[in-house]
Amino acid sequence: FMAGLNDILCYKKYGCYANMITGNTIRCLFNLAEFNFSEVIRTTLLLIGYTCGTLLFRAITQRMKNSANHSTFASSKKDKHHHHQLVKTAVSTTVAPIIMLSLCLADFTNFQPFLAAAGGIINSATMEGTGGVTYAITG
């Protein structure tokens, strides 16, 4: 519900989706068919921003997991669960300021790819934390 509300608010304010990558892809292709190249560039930058946000989150997560695996050796199942929770907490506290910075930059500069990057990070974090997506990515 919140992801959908977020996209509605972003669309009303910025004219783009922060999370709905399919919606931005469809808009890009429609604009390409209509030879509206300024919108093609704009929506392509949104797609790139979203992808960069996703890749950034994955890189941070992998780096922290690798670092944690080398520094501790969990012997029991309980230790492994605690170790996994510590990694999740570390990742969350690292990406939260990045998300806020991306949202502030999008608002301050009116450059929406920052907004899309935050959406990519949020969706990746949701997938990592819950094992599910925040909504169906169908447009």
Secondary structure, DSSP 8 states (H G I E B T S, - for coil): -HHHHHHHHHHHHHSS-SS-HHHHHHHHHHHHHTT-HHHHHHHHHHHHHHHHHHHHHHHHHHHHHHHHHHH----SHHHHHHHHHHHHHHHHHHHHHHHHHHHHHHHHH--THHHHHHHHHHHHHHHHHHSS-SS----
